[in-house]
């Protein structure tokens, strides 16, 4: 590990909280000692590593070339001998080994939070607004997104390792709870409307609970106030398989209009005989013999076009 740290030191590739925040364009961060955690500060002035810096404490680093201050590079015309160069580089490597261990294990954050807890002022890291947990519970929580840890060494792993998802929020939480924060619940419901209800067009209401155990006090329920359909929170993905259709009770106009509908009529098709008057019967010749048809005893007048029985008399059946 020492060789790896030395290589990064010589090429100026060591990462600090200040450099990381500058790269991410986050808020300004401070070292647990209260100063800005730059490479020069960690290597030469931070009191946290003063015990490791004893072998080179007699060196006035401000008189050294900038390449030596920042990356432990020794110029060709430097008055330092080989032993002094090795001692300088070995000391700086030991300091950075300690720094890397503290940074990855969360001890630097733990020291910072301890200082913040004594003043009760929230501390900003990577967009998170960190504050000690209420009721004297161990650990800290983010006042914006609600994430929390019980052990301070997990701060970077569980909270500050990723940017705060609610860093632009103006809502400040009084208690921890990432999934139960009001902003988080609003985002979850908006995701349901966007991903599951975009095509279904339901008018959804939610009891703002996330439980998945039926019958429990935390059981989450979704329902549509138009079609009266209901879904468990754990089954919310099934919303996309349905379409909102108003029920009869919710659509009185449909029920009232159905009462005024006229039953469809059926056109009557029957085999009928045409009745002729005396004059028309005499005028019609008999087939093949030239004789006329006999007069019918009770001849009926022909219906006028457009009358109600017109279609009955003039339409004949087959056969």
C-alpha positions in Angstrom: 0.0 0.0 0.0 2.9 2.4 0.7 4.1 2.2 -2.9 0.6 2.9 -4.2 0.3 5.9 -1.9 3.7 7.2 -2.9 2.9 6.9 -6.6 -0.3 8.9 -6.2 1.6 11.4 -4.0 4.3 11.9 -6.7 1.8 12.5 -9.5 -0.6 14.7 -7.5 -3.4 12.2 -7.6 -4.4 12.2 -3.9 -8.1 13.0 -3.2 -9.3 15.0 -0.3 -12.8 16.1 0.7 -12.1 19.6 -0.6 -11.0 18.3 -4.0 -14.0 15.9 -4.2 -16.5 18.7 -3.3 -14.9 21.0 -5.9 -15.2 18.3 -8.5 -18.8 17.7 -7.7 -19.5 21.4 -7.3 -21.0 20.8 -3.9 -20.9 23.1 -0.8 -17.7 23.9 0.9 -16.5 21.2 3.3 -14.2 21.5 6.3 -11.7 19.3 8.0 -12.6 18.1 11.6 -10.0 20.6 12.8 -12.0 23.4 11.2 -9.7 24.2 8.2 -10.2 23.5 4.5 -8.9 20.0 3.8 -6.5 20.7 1.0 -3.5 18.5 0.1 -1.2 21.1 1.6 -3.2 21.2 4.8 -3.3 17.4 5.2 0.4 17.0 4.5 1.9 19.9 6.5 -0.5 21.6 9.0 -3.4 19.5 10.1 -3.1 18.9 13.8 -4.8 15.5 13.6 -1.6 14.0 12.1 0.9 16.0 14.1 2.2 12.9 15.8 3.1 11.3 12.4 4.7 14.6 11.3 7.3 14.7 14.0 10.3 13.5 11.9 9.9 16.5 9.5 8.5 19.0 11.9 11.7 21.0 11.7 11.2 21.7 8.0 9.7 25.0 7.0 7.5 23.8 4.3 6.7 27.3 3.0 10.3 27.7 1.8 10.1 24.5 -0.2 9.3 24.5 -3.9 5.5 24.0 -4.7 6.2 20.7 -6.3 7.8 19.5 -3.1 5.0 20.9 -0.9 2.3 19.3 -3.0 3.8 16.1 -4.4 7.0 15.5 -2.6 9.0 15.9 -5.8 12.6 16.9 -5.2 14.4 19.2 -7.6 17.8 18.3 -8.9 19.5 21.3 -7.3 17.8 20.7 -3.9 20.2 20.9 -0.8 18.5 17.8 0.7 20.5 14.6 0.8 19.1 11.2 0.0 18.4 10.4 3.7 16.4 13.6 4.1 14.5 12.9 0.9 13.6 9.4 2.0 12.5 10.6 5.5 10.3 13.3 3.9 8.6 11.0 1.5 8.2 8.2 4.1 6.6 10.6 6.6 4.1 12.0 4.0 3.2 8.5 2.9 2.5 7.6 6.6 0.3 10.7 6.9 -1.7 9.9 3.8 -2.1 6.3 4.8 -3.7 7.4 8.0 -5.9 9.9 6.1 -7.1 7.3 3.6 -8.0 4.9 6.3 -9.9 7.5 8.3 -11.7 8.7 5.2 -12.8 5.3 4.1 -13.8 4.1 7.6 -15.8 7.2 8.3 -13.6 8.4 11.3 -13.1 11.8 9.7 -16.9 12.2 9.4 -17.3 10.9 12.9 -14.9 13.5 14.3 -16.7 16.2 12.2 -20.1 15.2 13.4 -18.9 15.1 17.0 -17.8 18.7 16.7 -21.1 19.6 15.0 -23.1 17.8 17.7 -21.6 19.9 20.4 -22.8 23.1 18.7 -26.1 21.6 17.5 -25.6 23.2 14.1 -26.3 21.0 11.1 -23.3 20.0 8.9 -23.5 20.0 5.1 -21.7 17.2 3.3 -22.3 16.3 -0.4 -25.7 18.1 -0.3 -26.8 16.3 2.9 -27.7 18.3 6.0 -26.4 16.2 8.8 -27.6 16.4 12.4 -27.4 14.2 15.5 -30.4 11.8 15.9 -33.1 13.0 18.3 -33.8 11.6 21.8 -30.1 11.0 22.4 -29.9 8.1 20.0 -26.5 7.3 18.6 -25.6 8.3 15.1 -26.8 11.1 12.7 -29.4 11.7 10.1 -29.9 13.9 7.0 -32.5 16.6 7.6 -33.4 16.6 3.9 -33.7 13.1 2.7 -34.1 11.4 6.1 -31.3 8.8 5.7 -29.7 7.9 9.0 -27.0 5.7 10.6 -26.6 4.5 14.1 -22.8 4.2 13.9 -20.9 7.2 12.8 -18.3 5.3 10.9 -20.9 4.4 8.4 -21.8 8.0 7.5 -19.9 8.0 4.2 -21.0 4.5 3.3 -24.7 5.0 3.9 -25.2 8.7 3.5 -22.6 11.1 2.2 -21.1 8.6 -0.4 -23.9 9.7 -2.8 -25.3 13.2 -3.4 -28.5 14.0 -1.4 -31.5 13.4 -3.6 -33.4 16.2 -1.8 -30.5 18.7 -1.6 -32.7 21.5 -3.2 -35.6 20.8 -0.9 -36.7 23.5 1.5 -38.4 20.9 3.8 -36.3 20.2 6.9 -37.2 17.0 8.7 -37.3 16.7 12.5 -36.9 12.9 12.6 -35.0 10.4 10.5 -36.6 8.0 8.1 -35.8 8.0 4.4 -38.9 6.1 3.3 -41.3 8.0 5.6 -40.3 11.6 4.8 -43.0 13.6 3.3 -40.9 14.6 0.3 -40.0 11.0 -0.3 -43.7 10.0 -0.2 -44.6 12.7 -2.7 -41.9 11.4 -5.0 -43.2 7.8 -4.7 -46.8 8.8 -5.5 -45.6 10.9 -8.5 -43.7 7.8 -9.7 -46.9 5.8 -9.5 -48.8 8.4 -11.5 -46.1 8.6 -14.1 -45.1 4.9 -14.5 -48.3 3.0 -13.8 -51.2 5.4 -14.4 -50.1 7.3 -17.5 -52.4 5.3 -19.8 -54.9 4.0 -17.3 -56.2 7.5 -16.5 -57.4 6.6 -13.0 -58.1 9.4 -10.5 -56.1 7.9 -7.7 -56.1 8.4 -3.9 -53.5 7.0 -1.6 -53.4 6.6 2.2 -49.7 7.5 2.2 -48.7 4.2 3.7 -46.0 1.8 2.4 -46.9 -1.4 4.3 -47.2 -4.7 2.3 -48.8 -6.9 5.0 -52.6 -7.0 4.5 -54.6 -5.9 7.5 -51.7 -4.2 9.2 -51.9 -0.6 10.5 -49.3 0.3 7.8 -51.1 -1.4 4.9 -50.8 0.8 1.8 -54.0 1.2 -0.3 -54.7 2.9 -3.6 -58.2 3.5 -5.0 -59.8 5.3 -7.9 -62.6 7.6 -7.0 -64.1 7.4 -10.5 -64.4 3.6 -11.1 -64.1 2.5 -7.4 -61.3 0.1 -8.2 -58.8 -0.6 -5.4 -55.2 -2.0 -5.2 -52.8 -2.9 -2.5 -49.6 -0.9 -2.4 -47.6 -4.1 -3.1 -49.8 -4.6 -6.3 -49.6 -1.1 -7.6 -47.9 -2.3 -10.8 -51.3 -3.9 -11.8 -52.7 -0.4 -12.3 -51.2 -0.3 -15.8 -53.3 -3.3 -16.8 -56.6 -1.6 -16.2 -58.5 1.3 -17.7 -60.7 3.7 -15.8 -64.4 3.2 -16.7 -67.0 5.1 -14.6 -69.6 2.9 -12.9 -73.4 3.4 -13.3 -73.7 5.0 -9.9 -71.0 7.5 -10.8 -72.6 8.3 -14.2 -76.3 9.2 -13.8 -76.6 10.6 -17.3 -75.9 7.2 -18.8 -78.7 5.6 -16.7 -81.2 8.3 -17.4 -80.6 8.3 -21.1 -81.0 4.5 -21.3 -84.5 4.8 -19.9 -85.6 6.9 -23.0 -84.2 4.5 -25.6 -86.8 3.2 -28.1 -86.9 -0.5 -28.6 -85.8 -1.5 -32.1 -88.7 -2.4 -34.4 -88.7 -5.4 -36.7 -90.0 -5.0 -40.3 -92.8 -7.5 -41.0 -92.3 -9.9 -43.9 -95.3 -11.9 -44.8 -96.8 -13.6 -47.8 -99.8 -11.5 -48.9 -102.4 -11.6 -51.6 -103.2 -8.4 -53.6 -106.9 -7.5 -53.7 -108.1 -5.9 -56.9 -111.2 -3.8 -57.7 -113.9 -5.1 -60.2 -112.7 -3.0 -63.1 -109.0 -4.0 -62.6 -109.9 -7.7 -62.4 -111.9 -7.6 -65.6 -109.1 -5.8 -67.4 -106.5 -8.4 -66.6 -106.5 -11.3 -69.2 -106.6 -14.9 -68.2 -103.3 -16.7 -68.9 -103.5 -18.6 -72.2 -107.3 -18.3 -72.7 -107.8 -14.6 -72.9 -110.4 -14.9 -70.1 -110.5 -12.4 -67.2 -110.1 -13.1 -63.5 -113.3 -13.5 -61.5 -114.3 -10.7 -59.3 -113.5 -11.1 -55.6 -116.5 -10.7 -53.3 -114.9 -8.4 -50.8 -112.4 -6.3 -52.7 -110.3 -3.9 -50.6 -108.9 -0.7 -52.0 -105.2 -0.5 -52.6 -103.2 1.2 -49.8 -101.8 4.6 -50.5 -98.1 4.9 -50.6 -96.6 5.8 -47.2 -99.4 4.4 -45.1 -98.7 2.2 -42.1 -99.6 -1.1 -43.9 -98.0 -0.2 -47.2 -95.0 -2.4 -46.5 -97.1 -5.3 -45.4 -99.3 -5.4 -48.5 -96.7 -4.7 -51.2 -93.9 -6.9 -49.9 -94.4 -10.5 -50.9 -92.7 -13.6 -49.5 -90.7 -16.2 -51.3 -92.5 -19.3 -52.6 
